[in-house]
Every structure is written in C-alpha cells, then in structure tokens.
C-alpha cells in the first residue's frame, strides 16, 4: 500500500467514524505528500481542509502550519 493509499484509507475511516481530531494531521500529511510531488493545487486543497478541520477541533499547531503553507503558495493573504 502506498503512502497516498494509506492516507486516503485513514481519512475515509476518520470521516466515517466522525473522528474530527484525526483529520487535521491526516490532511496535512496528504498536503505535504502532494507538495513533495510538485502538485501545488492538490496540496493546497489538502492544506485548506487541514486548516478548516484544525480550526474546528482546536488544533492550533496544524492550523498554523497549514495556513503558513497556503500563504507561501499565495492562497491566503
């Protein structure tokens, strides 16, 4: 199983179980993976989700990290 497949499986499982606290780090990891593959639009999609879920569950560390990466790609002013 690839890293991408594992992340997808884990994200789907977290959504199905309504495990909101598990979502921010999973989306952040997916974003970093896509960024490392130079897929910036996809990375920003995942960074946005990481940011929103992190705000929802109070994960300040992930929220700050995701927002910083979005800003670096010109997606948040």
C-alpha positions as CSV (number, residue, x, y, z in Angstrom):
1,X,0.0,0.0,0.0
2,X,1.4,3.4,-1.0
3,X,1.5,6.4,1.4
4,X,-1.2,8.0,-0.6
5,X,-3.4,5.0,-0.4
6,X,-2.9,4.7,3.3
7,X,-3.7,8.4,3.9
8,X,-6.9,8.0,1.8
9,X,-8.0,5.0,3.7
10,X,-7.3,6.7,7.0
11,X,-9.1,9.9,6.0
12,X,-12.1,7.9,4.9
13,X,-12.1,5.9,8.1
14,X,-11.8,9.1,10.2
15,X,-14.8,10.7,8.3
16,X,-16.9,7.5,8.7
17,X,-16.2,7.4,12.5
18,X,-16.6,11.2,12.8
19,X,-13.1,11.4,14.4
20,X,-12.6,15.1,13.7
21,X,-9.4,15.2,15.8
22,X,-7.7,12.7,13.5
23,X,-8.5,14.7,10.3
24,X,-6.2,17.7,10.6
25,X,-2.9,15.7,10.7
26,X,-4.1,13.4,8.0
27,X,-5.0,16.2,5.6
28,X,-1.7,17.9,6.5
29,X,0.2,14.8,5.6
30,X,-1.7,14.4,2.4
31,X,-0.9,18.1,1.5
32,X,2.8,17.6,2.2
33,X,2.9,14.5,0.1
34,X,1.3,16.3,-2.8
35,X,3.6,19.3,-2.3
36,X,6.6,17.0,-2.5
37,X,5.2,15.7,-5.8
38,X,5.0,19.3,-7.0
39,X,1.2,19.1,-7.2
40,X,0.6,22.5,-5.7
41,X,-3.1,22.8,-6.5
42,X,-3.8,19.4,-4.9
43,X,-1.5,20.3,-2.0
44,X,-3.4,23.5,-1.3
45,X,-6.7,21.6,-1.5
46,X,-5.5,19.4,1.3
47,X,-3.9,22.3,3.2
48,X,-7.3,24.1,3.2
49,X,-9.0,21.0,4.6
50,X,-6.3,20.6,7.2
51,X,-6.7,24.2,8.2
52,X,-10.5,24.1,8.4
53,X,-10.6,20.9,10.4
54,X,-7.8,22.1,12.7
55,X,-9.8,25.3,13.4
56,X,-12.9,23.2,14.1
57,X,-11.2,20.9,16.6
58,X,-8.8,23.5,18.1
59,X,-5.5,22.0,16.7
60,X,-3.6,25.3,16.6
61,X,-0.3,23.7,15.5
62,X,-1.8,22.1,12.4
63,X,-3.9,25.3,11.7
64,X,-0.8,27.5,11.8
65,X,1.3,25.1,9.7
66,X,-1.4,24.7,7.0
67,X,-2.1,28.5,6.9
68,X,1.6,29.2,6.5
69,X,1.9,26.8,3.6
70,X,-1.2,28.3,2.0
71,X,0.2,31.8,2.3
72,X,3.5,30.6,0.8
73,X,1.6,29.5,-2.3
74,X,-0.4,32.7,-2.5
75,X,-3.6,31.1,-1.4
76,X,-4.2,33.1,1.8
77,X,-3.3,36.8,2.2
